[in-house]
Amino acid sequence: MQRKVVIIGSGPAGLTAAIYASRAGLSPLVLEGPAPGGQLLTTTEVENFPGFENGVSGPELMDAMRRQATRFGAECRFSSATAVDFASRPFMVELDGSETVQADSVIIATGATARYLGLPSETALRGHGVSACAVCDGFFFRGKDVAVIGGGDTALEEACYLTRFANRVFLVHRRDQLRASKAMQQRIMANPKVSFVWNSVVDEVISDDEGKSVAGLLLRDVKSGSSSVLAVQGMFLGIGHAPATEIFKGQIDLDEQGYIRLSHHTSTSIEGVFACGDVADSRYRQATTAAGSGAAAAIDCERWLADQGE
């Protein structure tokens, strides 16, 4: 199979790229991966995506974007890219370990996933009081008590943002000192809404009687081994993100954290391979910024193909 454009990923970045590429007559193939729609599939309510004054559910938004892309000629396949070869054109993309697609150009939009603790109770309440994005969900916790897990810059940034809405913010850290930058530490220490819970880890997220929302956290002191309950209505993870770039190692340039390095706008280190969304963005990680970069990647790809006479 030969395609002008193969888009790897189907979150806001990938599907926006598909909309633009298909409207340009490039008939892109979109590889949806194991979780079509990306991280928004676990978001119950999106209130900051332009055009939805009353909000929209994450799955509903992604389904609408997918239908818009296919309307203009994009082909969305429930397949995963399991290997790539960018050594020469046409590029090679392996699907599900078996089929191979040749591509004149590739747009990578595989995203990044928040690191979670791995607790069953945490998974059960994800999107119902458990979140990894304060900017996305902080508004829903106005006047409530919440906890942020972590001690680095990400955790402290989440905590600072949440103080705009929450009544109290507890910063739970497994050590007795923070790992964040000095400036960030000074900022968080000076905020009267923030309390610190040192040398503690979360053993369980406690739900309410109906099992539909967070009611507290079961904490364990790593030094004494004693347990306690922290009464909060929300838990935010601030322990980092992991970009989905495993199959691109050795093929394109990645930074120290594994994010794709962009050499010019959305161009990667390989001509004809572009990247957009959270896989190349460790700063904003928002659906709107991902969508914008997806549009840019498709435009850059279209112009690059035109320059090649294709």
C-alpha positions as CSV (number, residue, x, y, z in Angstrom):
1,M,0.0,0.0,0.0
2,Q,1.3,3.4,-0.9
3,R,0.1,6.7,0.5
4,K,1.1,10.3,0.1
5,V,0.5,11.0,3.9
6,V,0.3,8.6,6.8
7,I,-0.7,10.2,10.1
8,I,0.2,8.2,13.2
9,G,-2.1,9.0,16.0
10,S,-5.8,10.1,16.3
11,G,-6.0,12.6,19.1
12,P,-6.8,16.3,18.5
13,A,-3.5,16.8,16.7
14,G,-3.7,13.8,14.5
15,L,-7.4,14.3,13.5
16,T,-6.9,18.0,12.9
17,A,-4.0,17.2,10.6
18,A,-6.2,14.7,8.9
19,I,-8.9,17.3,8.3
20,Y,-6.4,19.7,6.8
21,A,-4.6,17.0,4.7
22,S,-7.8,15.5,3.4
23,R,-9.2,18.9,2.4
24,A,-5.9,19.4,0.5
25,G,-6.7,16.3,-1.5
26,L,-3.9,14.2,0.1
27,S,-6.3,11.4,1.2
28,P,-4.3,10.6,4.4
29,L,-4.3,7.3,6.2
30,V,-4.8,7.8,9.9
31,L,-3.5,5.0,12.2
32,E,-5.7,5.4,15.2
33,G,-3.6,3.2,17.6
34,P,-4.8,1.3,20.6
35,A,-6.8,4.3,22.0
36,P,-8.6,6.2,19.1
37,G,-9.2,9.7,20.3
38,G,-6.2,9.9,22.6
39,Q,-6.3,11.2,26.2
40,L,-9.6,13.0,25.6
41,L,-11.4,9.7,25.7
42,T,-10.9,9.7,29.5
43,T,-12.1,13.3,29.9
44,T,-15.7,13.5,30.9
45,E,-16.2,17.2,30.2
46,V,-14.2,19.6,28.1
47,E,-15.1,23.2,28.7
48,N,-12.1,25.0,27.2
49,F,-12.3,23.9,23.6
50,P,-13.5,26.8,21.4
51,G,-17.0,26.6,19.9
52,F,-18.7,24.6,22.7
53,E,-20.1,27.2,25.1
54,N,-21.8,24.6,27.3
55,G,-18.9,22.1,27.1
56,V,-18.6,18.8,25.4
57,S,-17.6,15.3,26.5
58,G,-14.1,14.2,25.4
59,P,-15.4,11.1,23.4
60,E,-18.1,13.2,21.7
61,L,-15.5,15.8,20.6
62,M,-13.2,13.2,19.2
63,D,-15.9,11.4,17.4
64,A,-17.0,14.6,15.7
65,M,-13.4,15.4,14.7
66,R,-13.1,11.8,13.3
67,R,-16.3,12.1,11.3
68,Q,-15.2,15.5,9.9
69,A,-11.9,14.0,8.8
70,T,-13.5,11.1,7.0
71,R,-16.0,13.3,5.4
72,F,-13.2,15.0,3.4
73,G,-11.6,11.7,2.5
74,A,-9.3,10.6,5.3
75,E,-9.2,6.9,6.0
76,C,-9.1,6.1,9.7
77,R,-7.9,2.6,10.6
78,F,-8.0,0.9,13.9
79,S,-4.3,-0.1,13.6
80,S,-1.1,0.6,15.4
81,A,2.3,1.6,14.0
82,T,4.6,-1.0,15.4
83,A,7.8,0.0,13.5
84,V,9.0,2.7,11.1
85,D,11.9,3.1,8.7
86,F,12.7,6.7,7.8
87,A,16.1,5.9,6.3
88,S,14.9,6.7,2.7
89,R,11.7,7.6,0.8
90,P,9.2,6.2,0.5
91,F,9.1,5.8,4.2
92,M,8.0,2.4,5.7
93,V,5.4,2.1,8.4
94,E,4.6,-1.3,9.8
95,L,1.0,-1.9,10.9
96,D,0.3,-4.3,13.8
97,G,3.5,-6.2,13.2
98,S,2.4,-7.5,9.9
99,E,1.2,-5.2,7.1
100,T,3.6,-2.5,5.7
101,V,2.6,0.8,4.3
102,Q,4.8,3.0,2.1
103,A,4.4,6.8,2.7
104,D,5.7,9.8,0.8
105,S,5.4,11.7,4.1
106,V,4.5,11.0,7.7
107,I,2.9,13.1,10.4
108,I,3.6,11.9,13.9
109,A,0.8,12.7,16.5
110,T,1.2,9.8,18.9
111,G,0.9,12.1,22.0
112,A,2.1,11.6,25.5
113,T,0.5,10.0,28.5
114,A,0.4,11.2,32.1
115,R,2.2,9.0,34.6
116,Y,-0.2,7.5,37.1
117,L,0.4,5.6,40.3
118,G,-1.0,2.4,39.0
119,L,-3.6,1.8,41.7
120,P,-6.9,0.1,40.7
121,S,-8.8,2.6,42.8
122,E,-7.1,5.4,40.9
123,T,-8.0,3.9,37.6
124,A,-11.6,3.5,38.6
125,L,-12.0,7.1,39.6
126,R,-10.0,8.6,36.7
127,G,-12.2,11.4,35.3
128,H,-14.3,11.4,38.5
129,G,-12.0,13.2,40.8
130,V,-8.7,11.8,39.6
131,S,-6.9,14.0,37.0
132,A,-3.5,14.7,35.6
133,C,-4.3,18.1,34.2
134,A,-5.1,21.0,36.5
135,V,-5.6,23.4,33.6
136,C,-8.2,21.0,32.2
137,D,-10.1,20.1,35.3
138,G,-9.2,22.6,38.1
139,F,-12.4,24.6,37.5
140,F,-14.6,21.7,38.7
141,F,-13.0,21.8,42.1
142,R,-13.9,25.3,43.1
143,G,-14.2,25.6,46.9
144,K,-13.0,22.0,47.5
145,D,-10.0,20.4,49.0
146,V,-7.6,18.6,46.6
147,A,-4.3,16.8,46.7
148,V,-1.4,17.0,44.2
149,I,1.0,14.1,44.1
150,G,4.7,14.9,43.4
151,G,7.5,17.2,44.3
152,G,8.9,18.5,41.0
153,D,8.1,21.5,38.9
154,T,5.1,19.8,37.3
155,A,3.5,19.1,40.7
156,L,4.2,22.6,42.0
157,E,2.8,24.2,38.8
158,E,-0.3,22.1,39.2
159,A,-0.7,23.0,42.8
160,C,-0.2,26.8,42.2
161,Y,-2.9,26.7,39.4
162,L,-5.3,24.8,41.6
163,T,-5.1,27.4,44.4
164,R,-7.2,29.7,42.1
165,F,-10.2,27.4,42.6
166,A,-9.7,25.0,45.5
167,N,-10.2,25.8,49.1
168,R,-7.0,24.0,50.2
169,V,-4.3,22.2,48.2
170,F,-2.3,19.4,49.8
171,L,1.1,18.6,48.2
172,V,1.8,15.0,48.9
173,H,5.5,14.0,48.4
174,R,7.3,10.8,49.1
175,R,10.4,12.7,50.3
176,D,11.0,15.4,52.9
177,Q,12.2,18.0,50.4
178,L,11.0,19.2,47.0
179,R,12.8,18.5,43.7
180,A,11.5,21.6,42.0
181,S,13.4,24.7,41.0
182,K,14.2,27.2,43.9
183,A,12.0,29.9,42.3
184,M,9.1,27.4,42.1
185,Q,9.7,26.3,45.7
186,Q,9.7,29.9,47.0
187,R,6.4,30.5,45.2
188,I,4.6,27.5,46.6
189,M,5.9,28.0,50.1
190,A,4.6,31.5,50.1
191,N,1.0,30.4,49.1
192,P,-1.2,30.2,52.2
193,K,-3.6,27.8,50.5
194,V,-0.9,25.1,50.1
195,S,-0.1,22.5,52.9
196,F,2.6,19.9,52.6
197,V,2.4,16.2,53.4
198,W,6.0,14.9,53.6
199,N,7.4,11.4,53.3
200,S,4.0,10.0,52.2
201,V,2.7,7.9,49.4
202,V,-0.8,7.1,48.3
203,D,-1.9,3.5,48.9
204,E,-5.5,3.9,47.8
205,V,-7.9,6.5,46.5
206,I,-11.0,6.3,48.6
207,S,-14.4,6.8,46.9
208,D,-17.7,8.1,48.2
209,D,-20.4,5.7,49.3
210,E,-21.7,5.5,45.7
211,G,-18.2,4.9,44.3
212,K,-18.6,7.8,41.8
213,S,-16.2,10.4,43.2
214,V,-13.1,10.9,45.4
215,A,-13.7,11.2,49.1
216,G,-10.1,10.9,50.4
217,L,-6.7,9.3,50.1
218,L,-5.2,6.5,52.2
219,L,-1.6,7.7,52.8
220,R,1.3,5.7,54.2
221,D,4.3,7.3,55.9
222,V,7.4,5.9,54.2
223,K,9.5,6.2,57.3
224,S,7.2,4.9,60.1
225,G,4.9,2.8,57.9
226,S,1.8,4.3,59.6
227,S,-1.3,5.0,57.7
228,S,-3.7,8.0,57.7
229,V,-6.6,9.3,55.7
230,L,-6.5,12.7,54.0
231,A,-10.0,14.0,53.3
232,V,-10.0,15.5,49.8
233,Q,-12.4,15.6,46.9
234,G,-9.8,15.5,44.1
235,M,-6.4,14.0,43.4
236,F,-4.1,15.5,40.7
237,L,-1.0,13.7,39.5
238,G,2.1,15.8,39.0
239,I,4.7,13.1,38.4
240,G,5.3,13.8,34.7
241,H,4.3,12.6,31.2
242,A,5.8,9.9,28.9
243,P,5.8,10.8,25.2
244,A,4.8,7.9,22.9
245,T,8.0,7.8,20.9
246,E,9.4,4.3,21.6
247,I,9.2,3.2,17.9
248,F,10.9,6.4,16.7
249,K,14.1,6.0,18.8
250,G,17.1,5.9,16.4
251,Q,14.9,7.1,13.5
252,I,14.5,10.8,14.4
253,D,16.0,13.2,17.0
254,L,14.4,13.1,20.5
255,D,15.3,15.2,23.5
256,E,16.4,13.9,26.9
257,Q,12.8,13.3,28.0
258,G,11.9,11.4,24.8
259,Y,9.9,14.2,23.1
260,I,10.5,14.8,19.4
261,R,12.8,17.7,18.6
262,L,11.4,20.0,16.0
263,S,14.0,21.7,13.7
264,H,11.7,24.1,11.9
265,H,8.0,24.7,12.9
266,T,6.7,21.1,12.7
267,S,9.6,19.5,10.8
268,T,11.6,16.8,12.5
269,S,15.2,15.9,11.8
270,I,14.1,13.8,8.8
271,E,12.8,15.7,5.8
272,G,9.2,14.7,5.0
273,V,8.5,13.6,8.6
274,F,6.5,16.1,10.7
275,A,5.3,16.0,14.3
276,C,2.5,17.7,16.2
277,G,0.7,17.7,19.5
278,D,1.9,16.4,22.9
279,V,4.5,14.1,21.4
280,A,6.5,17.3,20.6
281,D,5.1,19.5,23.3
282,S,6.1,19.1,27.0
283,R,4.9,22.6,27.9
284,Y,1.2,23.2,27.1
285,R,-0.4,19.7,26.6
286,Q,-3.8,21.1,25.7
287,A,-6.3,19.9,23.2
288,T,-6.5,23.3,21.5
289,T,-2.7,23.7,21.2
290,A,-2.5,20.1,19.9
291,A,-5.2,20.8,17.3
292,G,-3.4,24.0,16.2
293,S,-0.1,22.2,15.8
294,G,-1.9,19.5,13.8
295,A,-3.2,22.0,11.4
296,A,0.3,23.5,11.1
297,A,1.9,20.0,10.5
298,A,-0.6,19.3,7.7
299,I,0.1,22.6,6.0
300,D,3.8,22.1,6.3
301,C,3.5,18.6,4.9
302,E,1.3,19.7,2.0
303,R,3.8,22.5,1.0
304,W,6.8,20.1,1.4
305,L,5.1,17.6,-0.9
306,A,4.4,20.3,-3.4
307,D,8.1,21.4,-3.3
308,Q,9.0,17.8,-4.2
309,G,6.6,17.9,-7.2
310,E,4.2,15.5,-5.6
